[in-house]
Amino acid sequence: MTSRELADKAVSILESKKGVDIEVINVEDKTTLADYFVIVSGNSTTHIKSLAEEVEYILKEEDGLYPDHVEGRSGDRWILIDYKDVVVNVFHPEERATYNLENLWNAKKPLDA
């Protein structure tokens, strides 16, 4: 699975669980951290936890993929799931506005470019 396919699958999973304002940022030309950041908001800490758990569960069950690292489970207001080339960020709306990753990485670069 390519990094783009993984990002697209993560988006599909998040959409199925009613993730809010999902964005994919292509960062492969800007950092060695990852190729794509997937950013989504949840409506509550319970929703945020559910979104993160569903991504991990589906990718493990269907594709045998395990995250390299997971951060933020204790607070449930920003959970980061690192699949090396794709990093999934599940935010509470307040934290998403505070960190504003879309602006930080100049997310307006088209994915199809």
C-alpha positions in Angstrom: 0.0 0.0 0.0 1.4 3.4 -1.0 1.4 6.3 1.5 -1.3 8.0 -0.6 -3.5 4.8 -0.5 -3.0 4.7 3.3 -4.0 8.3 3.7 -7.1 7.7 1.5 -8.0 4.6 3.5 -7.7 6.6 6.8 -10.0 9.2 5.4 -12.5 6.6 4.4 -12.4 5.1 7.9 -12.8 8.5 9.5 -15.7 9.4 7.2 -17.4 6.2 8.2 -17.3 7.2 11.9 -18.5 10.8 11.2 -15.2 12.6 11.6 -15.5 16.3 11.1 -13.6 18.6 8.7 -11.2 15.9 7.4 -8.1 17.2 5.6 -5.1 15.5 4.0 -1.9 17.5 3.8 0.8 16.5 1.4 4.1 17.2 3.3 6.5 15.0 1.4 8.4 17.9 -0.1 8.5 19.8 3.2 9.7 17.2 5.8 11.1 13.8 6.3 8.6 13.1 9.0 5.9 11.8 6.7 4.4 12.0 3.3 0.9 12.9 4.4 -0.8 14.3 7.5 -4.5 13.4 7.9 -6.3 15.8 10.2 -9.8 15.3 11.6 -11.9 16.7 14.4 -14.2 14.8 16.8 -17.2 16.3 18.5 -16.3 15.1 22.0 -13.5 13.2 23.8 -15.5 10.0 23.3 -15.8 10.7 19.6 -12.1 11.4 19.3 -11.2 8.2 21.0 -13.6 6.3 18.8 -12.2 7.8 15.6 -8.6 6.9 16.6 -9.5 3.4 17.7 -11.4 2.7 14.5 -8.4 3.7 12.3 -6.1 1.5 14.3 -8.6 -1.4 14.3 -9.4 -1.4 10.6 -5.8 -0.9 9.4 -4.7 -3.8 11.7 -7.6 -6.2 10.7 -7.7 -5.5 7.0 -4.1 -4.6 6.2 -2.0 -5.9 9.0 -0.7 -2.4 9.7 0.2 -1.3 13.2 1.1 2.2 14.1 4.8 2.9 14.8 3.8 5.2 17.6 0.6 6.6 19.3 0.5 9.8 21.4 -2.3 11.4 23.4 -4.5 8.5 24.6 -4.5 9.8 28.2 -6.0 13.2 27.4 -8.2 12.2 24.4 -8.1 15.8 23.0 -5.4 15.2 20.4 -4.5 11.7 19.5 -1.6 11.2 17.0 -1.3 7.9 15.2 2.0 7.5 13.4 2.2 5.1 10.5 5.6 6.4 9.4 4.6 7.8 6.0 1.1 8.8 7.2 0.4 10.6 10.4 -3.3 10.7 11.6 -4.1 13.6 13.9 -7.5 13.3 15.7 -8.3 16.6 17.4 -10.8 18.2 19.7 -11.8 21.4 17.8 -10.2 23.7 20.4 -6.8 22.0 20.1 -7.1 21.9 16.3 -7.6 25.7 16.2 -4.7 26.2 18.7 -2.2 24.1 16.7 -3.6 25.0 13.3 -1.5 22.4 11.4 -3.2 23.2 8.2 -1.7 26.7 8.3 1.6 25.5 9.6 2.1 23.1 6.7 0.5 25.4 4.1 -2.2 22.8 3.4 -3.5 24.5 0.3 -1.1 22.5 -2.0 -3.4 20.3 -4.1 -3.2 16.6 -3.5 -3.4 15.8 -7.2 -0.3 17.9 -8.0 
